[in-house]
């Protein structure tokens, strides 16, 4: 079977995730708490990716996994930044935001399955906006209390940069995905190829951040 460039990119997007998972396992004893949270996220993402691909090969629906994945992913990221940013506002808001996003993702999944509404991807758009705000808060906090004269040596700088690129791109992709699906069906594959490229960037920054992480 011959694959297009877009399809090959989508298929190979899991490779950096595997690399990040191996690095996380290799570095686990040395990781500080925030990066241990990142390691758990990397392993959970890889498990979900493999699980969903197996269901796809078996021609079974994997849509039920997305609300679970979105909720846990955002919960782990919120936990990571609760440790990294400091202050009291994020720990106070963390669980209401996680629960609210989980409820939104669950309702969206139920309504989409029942075909009762035409709006899709709302949970992904909201999550993207929240994560972009978290990364910007991290940058602001880092400027207020610089811990290193070379910010590119900070693992969380690379994590935040990867997340900023990924979720800013996600915000645009998922905002226009439904429009493309109904009016420009041929562009859907291109959007997923862009998403795969952003995923490669994200997990490459995860792997690098875990690799350069300091000892506890």
C-alpha positions as CSV (number, residue, x, y, z in Angstrom):
1,X,0.0,0.0,0.0
2,X,1.3,3.4,-1.0
3,X,1.0,6.2,1.6
4,X,1.0,9.9,0.9
5,X,3.5,12.2,2.6
6,X,0.7,13.4,5.0
7,X,-0.2,9.8,6.0
8,X,3.4,8.9,6.6
9,X,3.9,11.9,8.8
10,X,0.8,10.9,10.8
11,X,2.0,7.3,11.2
12,X,5.5,8.3,12.2
13,X,4.4,11.0,14.7
14,X,4.4,8.4,17.5
15,X,8.2,7.9,17.2
16,X,9.2,10.9,19.3
17,X,6.7,9.8,21.9
18,X,8.4,6.5,22.1
19,X,11.8,8.2,22.4
20,X,10.5,10.5,25.2
21,X,9.1,7.5,27.1
22,X,12.4,5.7,26.9
23,X,14.3,8.8,28.1
24,X,11.7,9.2,31.0
25,X,12.3,5.6,32.1
26,X,16.1,6.1,31.8
27,X,16.1,9.3,33.8
28,X,13.3,8.6,36.3
29,X,15.6,8.2,39.5
30,X,17.1,11.6,38.8
31,X,13.9,13.6,38.0
32,X,12.5,16.3,40.2
33,X,8.8,16.2,41.1
34,X,7.6,18.4,38.2
35,X,9.4,16.3,35.6
36,X,8.2,13.1,37.2
37,X,4.7,14.4,36.4
38,X,5.9,15.0,32.8
39,X,7.2,11.4,32.7
40,X,3.9,10.0,33.8
41,X,2.2,12.2,31.1
42,X,4.5,10.8,28.4
43,X,3.9,7.2,29.4
44,X,0.1,7.8,29.6
45,X,0.1,9.4,26.2
46,X,2.1,6.6,24.6
47,X,-0.3,4.0,26.2
48,X,-3.3,5.9,24.9
49,X,-1.8,6.2,21.4
50,X,-1.0,2.5,21.2
51,X,-4.4,1.5,22.6
52,X,-6.3,3.7,20.1
53,X,-4.3,2.5,17.2
54,X,-5.0,-1.1,18.2
55,X,-8.7,-0.4,18.3
56,X,-8.5,1.4,14.9
57,X,-6.8,-1.7,13.4
58,X,-9.6,-3.9,14.9
59,X,-12.1,-1.5,13.3
60,X,-13.5,-0.6,16.8
61,X,-14.4,2.9,17.9
62,X,-11.8,4.7,20.0
63,X,-13.7,7.9,20.5
64,X,-14.6,7.1,24.1
65,X,-10.9,7.4,25.0
66,X,-10.6,11.1,24.1
67,X,-12.5,12.6,27.0
68,X,-10.5,10.5,29.4
69,X,-7.3,11.4,27.7
70,X,-8.0,15.1,27.6
71,X,-9.0,15.2,31.3
72,X,-6.0,13.3,32.5
73,X,-3.6,15.2,30.2
74,X,-4.8,18.6,31.4
75,X,-4.8,17.4,35.0
76,X,-1.2,16.3,34.8
77,X,-0.1,19.5,33.1
78,X,-2.0,21.6,35.7
79,X,-0.2,19.6,38.4
80,X,3.2,20.1,36.7
81,X,2.7,23.9,36.5
82,X,1.3,24.0,40.1
83,X,4.7,22.9,41.1
84,X,6.7,25.0,38.6
85,X,4.9,28.4,38.8
86,X,4.4,28.7,42.6
87,X,1.8,31.0,44.1
88,X,-1.6,30.0,45.4
89,X,-3.9,30.7,42.5
90,X,-3.2,27.6,40.3
91,X,-3.5,25.0,43.1
92,X,-6.9,26.6,44.1
93,X,-8.2,26.6,40.5
94,X,-6.6,23.4,39.4
95,X,-9.3,20.9,40.3
96,X,-12.3,23.0,39.3
97,X,-10.7,23.5,35.9
98,X,-9.8,19.8,35.5
99,X,-13.3,18.7,36.5
100,X,-15.0,21.4,34.4
101,X,-12.9,20.3,31.3
102,X,-13.7,16.7,32.0
103,X,-17.4,17.4,32.2
104,X,-17.3,19.4,28.9
105,X,-15.3,16.6,27.1
106,X,-17.7,14.0,28.4
107,X,-20.8,15.9,27.4
108,X,-19.4,16.7,24.0
109,X,-18.6,13.0,23.4
110,X,-22.1,12.0,24.4
111,X,-23.8,14.6,22.2
112,X,-21.5,14.0,19.3
113,X,-22.2,10.2,19.5
114,X,-25.9,10.9,19.5
115,X,-25.6,13.4,16.7
116,X,-27.7,15.9,18.6
117,X,-25.4,18.9,18.1
118,X,-23.1,20.0,15.3
119,X,-20.3,21.5,17.4
120,X,-17.2,19.4,17.8
121,X,-13.8,19.8,19.4
122,X,-15.0,22.4,22.0
123,X,-13.1,20.6,24.8
124,X,-9.8,20.5,22.8
125,X,-10.2,24.2,22.0
126,X,-10.8,25.1,25.7
127,X,-7.9,22.9,26.8
128,X,-5.6,24.5,24.3
129,X,-6.5,27.9,25.6
130,X,-5.9,26.9,29.2
131,X,-2.5,25.3,28.4
132,X,-1.4,28.4,26.5
133,X,-2.3,30.5,29.5
134,X,-0.3,28.1,31.8
135,X,2.8,28.3,29.6
136,X,2.6,32.1,29.5
137,X,2.2,32.2,33.3
138,X,5.3,30.0,33.6
139,X,7.3,32.4,31.4
140,X,6.1,35.4,33.5
141,X,7.0,33.6,36.7
142,X,10.5,32.7,35.4
143,X,11.2,36.3,34.5
144,X,10.3,37.3,38.0
145,X,12.7,34.8,39.6
146,X,15.3,33.8,37.1
147,X,17.1,30.6,38.3
148,X,19.6,30.4,35.5
149,X,21.4,32.9,33.3
150,X,20.8,30.6,30.4
151,X,17.1,29.9,30.2
152,X,17.6,27.3,27.5
153,X,19.3,25.1,30.1
154,X,16.0,24.9,32.1
155,X,14.0,21.7,31.3
156,X,10.7,23.4,31.8
157,X,11.6,26.1,29.4
158,X,11.7,23.5,26.6
159,X,8.5,21.8,28.0
160,X,6.7,25.1,27.9
161,X,8.0,26.1,24.5
162,X,6.8,22.7,23.0
163,X,3.4,23.1,24.7
164,X,3.0,26.7,23.5
165,X,3.7,25.7,19.9
166,X,1.5,22.5,20.1
167,X,-1.5,24.0,21.8
168,X,-1.5,27.3,19.9
169,X,-1.5,25.2,16.8
170,X,-4.2,22.9,18.2
171,X,-6.4,25.9,19.0
172,X,-6.4,26.9,15.3
173,X,-6.7,23.3,14.0
174,X,-9.6,22.3,16.2
175,X,-11.3,25.7,15.7
176,X,-11.4,25.1,11.9
177,X,-11.6,21.3,11.8
178,X,-15.4,21.1,11.6
179,X,-15.5,23.7,8.9
180,X,-12.9,21.8,6.9
181,X,-14.8,18.5,7.4
182,X,-18.0,19.9,6.0
183,X,-16.7,22.2,3.3
184,X,-13.2,21.3,2.4
185,X,-12.9,17.6,3.1
186,X,-9.6,17.2,1.3
187,X,-8.0,19.7,3.8
188,X,-8.8,17.5,6.8
189,X,-5.8,15.2,6.1
190,X,-3.6,18.2,5.8
191,X,-4.8,19.5,9.1
192,X,-4.0,16.2,10.7
193,X,-0.6,16.2,9.1
194,X,0.1,19.7,10.7
195,X,-1.2,18.2,14.0
196,X,1.3,15.3,13.6
197,X,4.1,17.7,12.9
198,X,3.3,19.7,16.0
199,X,3.1,16.4,18.0
200,X,6.6,15.6,16.8
201,X,7.9,19.0,18.0
202,X,6.1,18.6,21.3
203,X,7.5,15.2,22.2
204,X,11.0,16.1,20.9
205,X,11.0,19.0,23.4
206,X,9.7,16.6,26.1
207,X,12.5,14.1,25.4
208,X,15.1,16.9,25.4
209,X,13.8,18.4,28.7
210,X,13.8,15.0,30.4
211,X,17.3,14.3,29.1
212,X,18.8,17.6,30.4
213,X,16.9,17.5,33.7
214,X,19.1,18.1,36.7
215,X,19.5,15.6,39.6
216,X,17.1,16.0,42.4
